[in-house]
Amino acid sequence: MSDTKPVLVLHLAAAHEPLFFALNEDDVDELDKKLHLMLDHRSVEAVTTKEGATVHINFSHVAVAYIDDLQRRSKVFGLR
C-alpha cells in the first residue's frame, strides 16, 4: 500500500488553476476541523506546509478549499 500525500487545495475566486500546499499528516485532522470556519469567517490564517514553511492565507479570496490526497491518480467529482 502506498503512502498518503495530503495537500490543501485552494481554488481562488480570481484564478483559473488551484493552489496546492503539501501538508504533514499530523496536521491534517486539526486543519480539516477548522477549514470550514476559516472559509465562513473569511479570516487570514497561517498554515504550515510539509516543508516547514508558514503560508498565510486570506480566505476571503478563496472560493473552495479542501484537503485531498495526491496519491490518488484520478478523480471526477459528481459521478458515481
ABEGO torsion letter per residue (X at the ends): XBBBBBBBBBBBAABABBBBBBBBAAAAAAAAAAAAAAAAAGBBBBBBBAAGBBBBBBAAABABBBBBBAABABBBBGBX
